[in-house]
Amino acid sequence: MPSTPPPRAASDLAQRTHGPTADRENRSIDGAAASAAVSTAIVDEAPSAPRVARLRLGHGKGVWQLAAWLPALVVLVPMFGIVAALGAGDANTRAILLHMLDTVLPEYALNSLRISLAVAVGVLVMGVSSAWLVVHYAFPGRRVLAWALILPLAMPAYVTAYAYTDFLQFSGPVQTALRRALGVDRLSAFPEIRSWYGAAWVFAGAFYPYVYLLARTAFLDHSQRFLEAARTLGCTPWQAFWRVALPLARPALVAAVALVLMETLADYGAVAYFGVPTFTTGIYRAWLSMGDRVAAAQLSVCLLAAVLVLLMLEARGRARLRYYGAPGRAPTTARRTVLRGGRGWLATLVCVLPLVIGFLLPAVIMLRLAVSELDQVPWSRYGEWVYNTVRLAGAAALVASVFAIVLGYAQRQAPGRATRAAVRLVGVGYAIPGAVIALGILTPVLRVDTWLGDLFGADGLVLAGTAGVLIYAYLVRFLPAALQSVDAGFARISPNLDASSRSLGVGGWAMLRRVHLPLLRGSVLTAALLVFVDVMKELPATLALRPFNMDTLAVVTSHLAADERLAEAAVPALTLVAVGLLPVLVLARAIARRA
């Protein structure tokens, strides 16, 4: 009777099954996962875990479902906190809310609405036009622009706002040069950058890569036969784009615009610096200035309702995405229309302008500020800011990666409605604005602190104002980005490996440790990198929940800019941009490889 192979054979089998060829394939897959996650979880294009090898796990299935629901409950706590805060109001709270309703609430709604509409139009124009030209035409600089157009993803919107303010304000170089040239003391017709349309300009330049990435993918995946058929039926190139390509890409564009609007509504740094009252700035004003968390919670409900509407639109667009288009011949170098002369340079200009608006010009402005007044930078504290930022980001990346692995593995071991519902709830966390997360977390944390104080006789706060609460907020906000990368890695592991491992006596957590984790190394590192960079740039939750005397690069940049010390803010701002370039370069490499 043959002897049973030792359990270690399962991991040996995984290594034999995934040889050098599979390693190269996995690296390519990890690049694709990074592409999806860098675009801040735009759309989950990774296939779901194969169902051909589902095994009945009996009572073990409930354990895995419980493991999937634990991260989901973590994400739901802030929403429970908001609901709990709503019921804690008194007469003073109602008076504050009625006063806001009569005075500033309509202005909050109006500014949020018109900024959102202007940003939606801007990102659609810039993202769709550049994606269409890059995919279907050959013109000077196309190969570089194909990946360079995503560089604004590395530039936080509030850094872009600081740069344009210094460049376009009354004392800036543009207005100063114009006044000297025209011989006037004031340019009354010059647009004011600190306005709602100035904020819309900044957001459109910072967020158009989301639309560009999804539009480019949709145009590449569509069958070239559709466009060729349209041309044979007498359609001009413009008619083929408008009547064929654009309707096919509509679900992807809806998902991308919904994500852009969620980012726009969640932003605090840019609109606060511009002095534009929106729901986000109103939450902080009611919370920190008026000292009423209940009124802030009521404003948070309004903002959360708008975000949930956008989330439903995005989910609907993503659900319909699979029914649009058909497999076919994607445009190749030979099939791209060559634009020569003035038409070619016009196409180059159309693609370069978004890149200049969203990345090149702000980067040059901040670099000029940093170089001009390097002696003004408080270098003695710069190391402390970097250390605090790296420590928080590293801890959050580690915790988020562990949660993502557990949730992804639970989804693989116990697929079903309960697990899918938990994954969807976790995905909602990315759509919740940082201000809402901070307020929703602080309410239950303060109640726990009160309970601990009564139980142990402790004076003061125990949990609130600690780094642990801040890391928890980061986990709620950025766990979906880590989960998408890890889930894409799980989806590429053959289910036959699971069956083989069980047949060799390796199952449960041992199979995760000995079989899956070695194959997921690239995906997990990508997930950790994405969360690390997102945490470094995050501002609203950090401002509200950070411990006393703990400043990060984002917080310092915001404070220095608020004090109009832009030259001093330039160095920490450029540090954030340099770190943000890391996942963007990973994405650029994946795009170049696919091209």
N, C-alpha and C positions, 0 to 999 in steps of 0.2 A: 504493500500500500504506500503510495508516494507521500512524502512528508509535506505538511502545509508550509508554504513560504512564510517567513517572518513578516510582521506588520511593516517593517521598513521597506518591503518590496513595493508598497503603494507609492511611496515617494520616488523610488527608482523607476517605476512604471511611468510616473508623470514626467520624469526627466527624459526617458527614452521617447515618450510620445511627443514631447516638445523639444525637439533638437534644435540645431542652429537655424534651420529654415523657419521653424515656428517662432524662434526667438526674434528673428527679424520681423516676422508678421506681428508679433506682440508689440514690438517697439512702434511699428506703424500704427497699430490700434491704439496704443497709449497716446500717440500724437493726436489721433482723432478725438480721443476722450478729452485731451487737454483743450482741443479746439472748441468742443461743446461747452466745457466748464468755464473757460476763460470768457466766453461770451455770456457769462453769468447765467448758466443754466438756461440758455435760450430755448432749446427744444431737445427732448430726449430721443435721439435718433438711434440709440443703441438698441438692438433687438432684445426682446425679453428673453429670459432664461428658457432654453429649449425644454419642451414638455415631454419629449419622447422617453425620458428615463425617470419619470416620476415614480416614486416608490411610496407605498403606504407606510407611514411611520408610526401609526397608532397613537399612543399617548405622547410620543415625542413631538408630534406636530404641534400640540398645544404649547409646548415649551418654546418652540421656535416662534410661534405667533406672539407669545408673551414677550420674547426678545425683540420682536419687531415693533411692538406697541410701546415699549419703554421709551425709545427716542421720540415717538409720536407724542406721548404725554409730556415729554420735556418741552416740545415745541408749543403744546397747547397751554402751558402754564401762563405765559404772558397774556393770552386772550382771556383766560379765567380771571387773571388779575385785573384786567380792564373792566370786566363785568362786575367784579367785586367792588371796585372803586366807584362804579356808578351808583351802587346802592348805599354808599356811605355819605351822601351829601346832606347838607343842612340848609337852613334858610339863606345863609350867606352864600353858599354855593349856587343856589337857584338865582339869587340876585346877580351874582357875577355872570352866570350864563345868560340871563335875560339882558343884562347890559351889553354883553358881547354880541348877542343876537341882534340888538338894535344898532350897534355901532360898527364893530369890526368883522363880524362873521360873514356878512355879505361880501366884504372886500376880500376876505380869505378865499371864499369860494370863487369869486370872479377872477382873482389873480391866478389861482390854481388852474382854473378852466382855460383861460386864454394862454397861459404859458404852455399848458399841455397841448392845446390845439396847434399853436405855433411850432412847438417842438415836433409834433407828429408830422406836420407838413415838411419841415426842414429835413428831418432824418429820412423821410421817404424820397424826397428829391435827390439828396446827396447819395444816400445808400443805393437806391435802385439804379440811378443813372450810371454811377461808377461801376456797379456790379455788371450791368448790361454791357458796357463798353469793354470791360476787362475780359468778359467771357466770350463775346462774339466778334471783337474787332482786334486788329493788330495795329498798334500805333507806337510812336516813340515813348520809351519808358514803361511799357505795359508790364513787363516781367517784374520790374521793381515795384511798381505801384500795386500789383496784385497782392503782395504781402504788406507793403508799407501803409496801405490804407487802414490797417487795423491798429496802428501805433497809438491813436488817441485813447485806446483802452488802458494804456499805462498812465494816463494823465488824469488825476482826480479832478472832478468838475470845479471844486472850490479853488484849486491851484490855477486852473484856467481863468476863473473869475478874478483872482488877484492879478494875474498877468495883464488881462485886458483893461482892468481898472487903471493900473499904472500907465498903460500905453495910451488910453483914450480919454482919461479924465482931463479936467481943465488945465492942470499943471503938467500934463504928460507931454511927451515929445511931439505927438501928432497935432494937437491943438496949438501948442506953442509955435511950431513951424508954420502952421496955417495963419496964425495971427500976425506973425512977422511978415509973411509973404503978402498978406492982404492989407497990412497996415491998420488993423483994427484992434480994439481992446477986448472984444468979446465976440464969439461966434454963436449968435442966438439960434441959428438953424442947425447947429451940430447936435446929433442925437446924444442923449444922456445914457451912458453905459449902465449907471445904477438905476435900472428900471426893469419892468417886467419883460420888455422886449430884449433888453440886454441879457437878462437871465435866460430867455429862450434861445438867444444866439449862442450862449455858452453851452447850454445843454445839447443843442443840436450838434455842435461841433464835437462834444465829448461822447455822445451816445450814437452817432450815426453808424459806427462799425457794427453794432448789433444788426441793423437792417442790411448792411452790406454783406455780412457773413451769411445770413440766411437767404438773402436774394441771390447771392453768388451760388450757393449750394442748390437752390431751386432751379436756376438757369442751367447749371451743369447737369443736373439729373433729368431735366426734361428731354424728351426725345427730339432730336434734330429733325426727325421726319415731320413733326407737326409744323415747324416753321417752313420747311421745304414745301409741304403741301399748301400752306397759305400763300407762298410766293407763286406757285404754279396756278393758283386760283386768282391771281391778279393783285394780291395785296402788296403794297409797298412795304419797305422795311419798317416804317413807323406804324403802319396798320397791323403788320404781323406782331409787332411788340405789344401794341395796345389791345388787340382783339384776341391774341392767342397766348403769348408768353405771360403777360401780366395776369390774366385770369387764372392760369395754371399756378402761378406763384402766390396768388392771393392768400391762401391759408398760412403760408410761411411768413408773409408780410404782416398779417394780423398778429401772429405770435410775436414777431420782433417788435412791432410798434407797441404792443401791450407791455412788453418788458421795458421798453424805453420809457413809457409813461409811468410805470411803477418806480423806476429809478428817479424820474423827475419829481414825482410826488414825495418820494422819501428823502430827497436832498434837503439838507439844512445849511451846510456851509456856504454855498453860493448865494442863496436867497437871503440868508441872514446878513452876509457881507454887503449885498446890494441894497439892503433895507426894504425888500419887497415882502409885504405881509402875506404869508400863505398859511395853510393848515399846519405845516411843520413848525414854522416860527411861532404861530399862535399857541401851539402846545407848550413850547418852552416858555413863552411869555406868561401863560396862565400858571404854569408849574413853578418856575423859578422866580418870576417877577412878582406875581400876585400871591404866590405861596399856596395855591389851591390845586391839589392833585386831582380832585374830583372833576373840577372844570376842565382840566387838561385831559382827563379820561374821556369826558364827553366829546371833546374835540377829536380825540383819538378814534372814537367810534365812527365819526364822520369820515375821517381819512381812511380808516380800515374798510369801511363800506365801499368807498371808491376803488380801493386796491382790489377788493374781492370781485367787484364787477369786471375790472381789467383781467383778473386771474381767470374768471369764467370765460371771457372772450378768448384769452390765450389758449385755454384748454380746448375750447371748441375748435379753434383754428388748428391746433395740433392733432386733434382727433380726425379732422378732415384731410390732414396733410397726406395720409397714406393713400387716399383715393384720387389724388391729382397726379397727372403725369403718367408716363409709362416708360419702361426700360427701353433704351434705344441708344443711338449714337450721340455721344456728347460732342460738342465742338472741339475739333483738334486744330493744330497749327495750320494744317492745309485748308481747313474749312473756315477759318476766321477771315473776315473781310479786311483787306489791307487798306488802311486809310493813309493817303499820301498827301504831302504838301500841307496846305492850310487846314484841311479837314483833320489830318493826323495830329497836328499841334493843337487844334481846338479840343480834340478828345483828350489829349494830355492835360490841357488846362482844366477841363471839367473834372478830371480825376485828381489833379494836384490841389485844387482849391479846398476841398474838404480836409485834406491832409494838412494844409497850411493853417486853416482855421482851427482845427482840433488839436494839433500837436506842434508843428514846426514853429509857428509864431509864438505861442505861449512859452515853449521851451527856450527859444532865443531870448525872449523878454526876461524870463526868470534868470537865465544864465548871465545876462548883462547886469541885472541887479546884484547878483551874487558876486560877480567879479569886481564891480565898481566899488563895493563897500564891504570887502571881506573883513576889514578890521573892526566892523561893527557887530560881527557875529559873536555871541557869547560862547566861545569855544570851550570854556571851562565847564559848561553844563551840557555841551553837545553830546559828549560821551554818555552822560546819564540819560538823556532823551533816547538815544539809540538803544541803550541797554534795556530801558523800560519797554520800548516798542518791540524789540526782538524777543524779550522774555514773554510778554503777553501773547504775541503772535505765535511763537513757538509752542507755548502751552495750548493755545486754542487749536492750532493745527494738529497737534498730537491727539487731543481729545476728540476732535471732529473725525479724524482718520479712524480711530478705534470705533467710534459710534457707526461710522459708515461701513466698516468691515462687518460689524455685528449685524447691522440691518440688512446689508446685501446678502450675507450668508443665510440669515433667517428667511429672506425672500426666496433664496435658492432651495432651501431645505423644506419649506412649507409654503409653496405657492398657493394662492387662493384669494378670495375676496377680502378676508380680514387682513392679510399681509399687504395686499395692494392698497387697501384703505389707509393703512399705517404709512406706507411710502408716500401716498399723496398728501397726507397731513404734514409729513416732514417737509415736503416740497413747498408747502405754504409759507414756511418760515422765511424763505428768501424774499417773499413778496411783502412781508411785514416791515414797515419803516423802522429804522433804528430808534427813533424817538418813541414809537409805540411800544417796542420791545422793552426799552428801558423803563417806561412807566408801568408796563404790565408786570415786569419782574419785581420792581421795587415794592409794589403793594403786598404781595404774599411774603416777600422777604422781611418787611417791617413787622408783619404779623408774627412770623416765626421768631424774630428778635424779641418781640414782646412776650411771647410764650416762654422763650428760653430765659428771659430776665425774671419772669415770675417763678419759673421752676428752679433756677439755680441762684437766684438773687443777684444776677449780674447787673451792673450799671452800664448804661450806654448801649451802643449797637454792637452786635456780635457778628452778623453776616453782612449787613449793609455797609457799603464803603470799603469792601475788600476786593482783592483781585479775583477771587473765586466767583463773585457775582458778575463781574465784568466778563470773565471767560465764559460763563454760562450764557450771557447775552450774545457773545460771539458765536457760541455753538448753535443757538437758535437761529441766528441770522445766516450763517454760512455752512451749516451742515448739508443743505441740498447740493452745493457745489462739490463737496467731497463725495457725497453719495453718488452723484452722476458718474464721476470718474471711476470709482470703485465698482459700481454696478456695470459699467461698460466692460471692465476687466473680467468680472464674473461671467458675463454673457459670452465671452470668447473662450471660456474653458469648456471643453467637451463634457457633456453629462456622462459619457462612458467612463470617464475617470472616477466619478463618484461611485458608479456601480462597481468598478474594479476595486476601488478602495474598500468598499463594504465587503466584497467577497473575500478580501484578504484580512478582514478583521479590523479595519481602520474606519471609524465613523465618528460622527459628532464633532466635537471641538478638535479631536486629534486629526481628523481629515482636514479641517481648516488650517491647522498649524503645519502639517507635514506635506500636504498636497497643494492647497489653494494659495496660501501665503507666498510660497516661492514663485508661483506664477503671477501673482498680483503685485509683485514688488514695484514694477514700473507705474502701475495705476495708482497705488497707494502713495508713492512719492509725488506723483502729479497732483493728487488730491491735497496732500499736505502743503505743497507749494502754492496751490491756488488759495487755500484758506489763509496761509501765512501772508500772502500779498494783500488779500482783501482786508484782513484784520489790521494790517499796517496803515491802510488808507481810510479805515472806518472812522467817522467823526461823531455823529449824533449820540450813539450809545456810550462812546468813550467819554464825551463831555459830561454826561449825566451820571455815570456810574463809577468813574475812576476813583481810586483811593485818594485821600488827601496827599498833596505834595508828590503825586506821581503824574508827571507830564510825559506824553508820547510825542512823536514827531508831528502827528496830525493835530494834536491839541495845541502844541506850541506854535505851529504854523498859523492856526486859526487865531490864537490870541495876539500874535505879533501883527498879523494883517489887520485885525480889528483895531489895533493901536496905530495903524497907518505906518508901521515899521516894515514895509515890504522888502526892503533890502536885507534886513535880518531874517525875514521869513523865507527868503529865496533858497538858502542852503538846505534847511530841513525839507522844504517843498521839493527841491531837486533830488534829494535823497529818496523821497517817496516815489518820484517818477522813475529813478534808476532801478529801484527794486521792483516796481510794477512792470518794468520791461522784461523781466525774466519769463513769466508765463506767456507774454505776448510774443517773445522770440520763439518759444516752443511752438506756439500756434503758427507763426510765420514759417517755421521750418516744415510743419505739416502741410501748409498750403503749397509751399515750393515743391515738396515731394510729390504731392498729388498733381501739380501742374506738369 
